[in-house]
Amino acid sequence: MNRDPSGGACAAEQLVEAGVRPTRPRLAIMEAIRTGATRHLTPEAFHRELADGGVHLSLATVYNTLNHFSEVGLLRRVGFGDRSYYCTNAAEHHHFYDEATGRLEDIPGAQPQVVCLPEAPPGMEIDGVEVIVKLRRSRQYPR
């Protein structure tokens, strides 16, 4: 399923609306994000995907751009352990994570609800809540 995260705006307009200067690398990265279905990018795999498509950028540029896009709300950074994924679905939602394969996917439909959040420590405020439901192959259904 392809999605247009901009509601129809071109990549340059989408970047400008988010307050991001549309440089060539940023435009190339946004175009690559926009052409795919909703997915979860790792910087390394996305860097290879870009290179395979003829877009040659440094891995540092890809990392920095994905981080910047997540800071302005164009992507959602989902991090845990030593891994970071960038979800192209910027709407509030939660994820399933398959520990055996490293696959991250959106939880479809109704989202888990978190109740009784603790108060943030002094001087801090809660910025959001990420629910990651870890999965493993059921012993009842071996491969």
URKAMO-V183879 format. One record per residue. N is the residue number from 1. SS is DSSP state (alpha for helix, beta for strand, coil for the rest). OMEGA is omega as a letter, one per 30 degrees, with the letter a starting at -180 (999 if undefined). NEAR is the number of other C-alpha atoms within 12 Angstrom. Layout:
n=N ss=SS omega=OMEGA near=NEAR
n=N ss=SS omega=OMEGA near=NEAR
This chain:
n=1 ss=coil omega=l near=9
n=2 ss=beta omega=l near=13
n=3 ss=coil omega=l near=17
n=4 ss=coil omega=a near=24
n=5 ss=coil omega=a near=28
n=6 ss=coil omega=a near=26
n=7 ss=coil omega=l near=11
n=8 ss=coil omega=a near=12
n=9 ss=coil omega=l near=17
n=10 ss=coil omega=a near=20
n=11 ss=alpha omega=a near=31
n=12 ss=alpha omega=l near=25
n=13 ss=alpha omega=a near=21
n=14 ss=alpha omega=l near=28
n=15 ss=alpha omega=a near=33
n=16 ss=alpha omega=l near=21
n=17 ss=alpha omega=l near=18
n=18 ss=coil omega=l near=21
n=19 ss=coil omega=a near=16
n=20 ss=coil omega=l near=25
n=21 ss=coil omega=a near=21
n=22 ss=coil omega=l near=23
n=23 ss=coil omega=l near=17
n=24 ss=alpha omega=l near=19
n=25 ss=alpha omega=l near=29
n=26 ss=alpha omega=l near=30
n=27 ss=alpha omega=l near=27
n=28 ss=alpha omega=l near=31
n=29 ss=alpha omega=l near=43
n=30 ss=alpha omega=l near=39
n=31 ss=alpha omega=l near=27
n=32 ss=alpha omega=l near=30
n=33 ss=alpha omega=a near=37
n=34 ss=alpha omega=a near=31
n=35 ss=alpha omega=a near=22
n=36 ss=coil omega=l near=22
n=37 ss=beta omega=l near=17
n=38 ss=coil omega=a near=26
n=39 ss=coil omega=a near=30
n=40 ss=beta omega=a near=33
n=41 ss=beta omega=l near=38
n=42 ss=coil omega=a near=29
n=43 ss=alpha omega=a near=28
n=44 ss=alpha omega=a near=23
n=45 ss=alpha omega=l near=19
n=46 ss=alpha omega=l near=35
n=47 ss=alpha omega=l near=30
n=48 ss=alpha omega=l near=20
n=49 ss=alpha omega=l near=23
n=50 ss=alpha omega=a near=27
n=51 ss=alpha omega=l near=19
n=52 ss=alpha omega=l near=13
n=53 ss=coil omega=l near=16
n=54 ss=coil omega=l near=13
n=55 ss=coil omega=a near=24
n=56 ss=coil omega=l near=20
n=57 ss=coil omega=l near=27
n=58 ss=coil omega=l near=19
n=59 ss=alpha omega=l near=23
n=60 ss=alpha omega=l near=16
n=61 ss=alpha omega=l near=25
n=62 ss=alpha omega=l near=34
n=63 ss=alpha omega=a near=27
n=64 ss=alpha omega=a near=20
n=65 ss=alpha omega=l near=35
n=66 ss=alpha omega=l near=39
n=67 ss=alpha omega=a near=28
n=68 ss=alpha omega=l near=25
n=69 ss=alpha omega=l near=34
n=70 ss=alpha omega=l near=29
n=71 ss=alpha omega=a near=18
n=72 ss=coil omega=l near=21
n=73 ss=coil omega=l near=26
n=74 ss=coil omega=l near=34
n=75 ss=coil omega=l near=33
n=76 ss=beta omega=l near=33
n=77 ss=beta omega=l near=37
n=78 ss=beta omega=a near=36
n=79 ss=beta omega=l near=23
n=80 ss=beta omega=a near=19
n=81 ss=coil omega=l near=10
n=82 ss=coil omega=a near=9
n=83 ss=beta omega=l near=19
n=84 ss=beta omega=l near=24
n=85 ss=beta omega=l near=33
n=86 ss=beta omega=a near=39
n=87 ss=beta omega=a near=37
n=88 ss=coil omega=l near=40
n=89 ss=coil omega=a near=34
n=90 ss=coil omega=l near=27
n=91 ss=coil omega=l near=17
n=92 ss=coil omega=l near=25
n=93 ss=coil omega=a near=27
n=94 ss=coil omega=a near=30
n=95 ss=beta omega=l near=34
n=96 ss=beta omega=l near=25
n=97 ss=beta omega=l near=26
n=98 ss=beta omega=a near=18
n=99 ss=coil omega=a near=18
n=100 ss=coil omega=a near=12
n=101 ss=coil omega=a near=13
n=102 ss=coil omega=a near=21
n=103 ss=beta omega=l near=23
n=104 ss=beta omega=l near=33
n=105 ss=beta omega=l near=29
n=106 ss=beta omega=l near=32
n=107 ss=coil omega=a near=21
n=108 ss=coil omega=l near=14
n=109 ss=coil omega=a near=10
n=110 ss=coil omega=a near=11
n=111 ss=coil omega=l near=19
n=112 ss=coil omega=l near=19
n=113 ss=coil omega=l near=14
n=114 ss=coil omega=a near=13
n=115 ss=coil omega=l near=8
n=116 ss=coil omega=l near=6
n=117 ss=coil omega=l near=12
n=118 ss=coil omega=l near=12
n=119 ss=coil omega=l near=12
n=120 ss=coil omega=l near=11
n=121 ss=coil omega=l near=8
n=122 ss=coil omega=l near=8
n=123 ss=coil omega=a near=7
n=124 ss=coil omega=l near=9
n=125 ss=coil omega=l near=12
n=126 ss=coil omega=a near=13
n=127 ss=coil omega=a near=9
n=128 ss=coil omega=l near=15
n=129 ss=coil omega=l near=20
n=130 ss=coil omega=l near=23
n=131 ss=coil omega=l near=23
n=132 ss=beta omega=a near=26
n=133 ss=beta omega=a near=21
n=134 ss=beta omega=a near=20
n=135 ss=beta omega=l near=18
n=136 ss=coil omega=l near=18
n=137 ss=coil omega=l near=14
n=138 ss=coil omega=l near=10
n=139 ss=alpha omega=l near=7
n=140 ss=alpha omega=a near=7
n=141 ss=alpha omega=l near=7
n=142 ss=coil omega=a near=7
n=143 ss=coil omega=999 near=7
